[in-house]
């Protein structure tokens, strides 16, 4: 069983809001709308309602690369990179780190 935690996340000096173990892309952006006509869109749709804590490293990297829920998922990605081994789902070694680095290079 995972430890329940709730915290206000600070990112670039602003409070993003309360995030807990049940935070999902859907809870931040709203329900999925429209078709999922590509494999990429299907993967995103399938993970849309998954709590951040339960997303694979691949899906965190994918959402970040697609600029979806960036502030909140960047916090999750940094937490994983700082404290967890990779889960083996990335398409290539370092994919999650690359997604984070690309955002930082873009000034996010």
N, C-alpha and C positions, 0 to 999 in steps of 0.2 A: 504494500500500500504506500502511495506517495504521500509525503508530508504536505499538508495544506499550508499555503502561504499566500498572503495578500500584501501588496506593497504599492506605493505610488512610485512610478518609475520616472527618473529625471533623465532627460536626454538633451544635450546641448543647452543646458540651463533652463529648460522648461519642463513643467510636470506634464507627463503624458496621461496619467490617470491610473486608476487602480487596475492592476492586472493580477489575476489569480490563476490557479491551475486550470480553470475552465475558459480562459480567454481564447477565442477563436477568431479567424479572419471574419467570419460571419457576424460575430458579436461587435466587431469594430466597423465593418463596412456595410453589412446587411446581407440578406440572402443572395445566393447566386442567381443571376439573371441571364437568360439567353442560352443558346446552344453551346455545346462544347465540341466543336467540329474538328479539333486536332488532338493529338495525344497529349500535348502540353496542357491544353485547356481541360482535357478530361482529368489529368492528374491534379490540376488546381481545383477543379470542381469537387473531386473526390475527397480532397483534404480541407475543403472550405470550412467545414464544421468540426474539424478535429482540434482539440485543445493544443495550444502551442507546445506544451510539455510532452505531448504524445506524437508530435510531428517527427518524421524522420529528418536526419540531417539533409538529405536530398531535398525534401520539401521546403525546409527553411531556406536553403540556398536558392531553390526555384522561385519561391515567393519574393525573396530579396532581389533576385536577378530580374524579375518581372515588375519590380517596384510596387509590390502589394504589401500594405501594412508595414511599411519600412521602419518607422520609428520603433514600433513595438517588437517586430521580429529581429531588428538589429540588436536590441537588448537581449533577446533570447539567444541569438547566434553568439554574441559575446560571452554570455554565461556559459554556453556549451564549450566554446573554444578555450575558455579559461579554466573550466573545471571538469570536463568530461572527455573520455576518449571518443573518437568518431564511432558511429554505429554501423559502418560498413555499407551504407546505402548510397553514398556519393558515387556518381558515374566515374569520377577520377579522384585520386588523392588530392586533398586540398581544395575541393570544390566549395565547401562552406567558407573557408578562409578567403578564397578568391572572390566570392560574392560580397563579403564584408569589405575587402580591400577595394573592390571596384566602386562601392558606394562612397568610401572615404576619399578615393581619388576624384570622385565627382563632387566632393564637398558636402556630402550628406552627413 
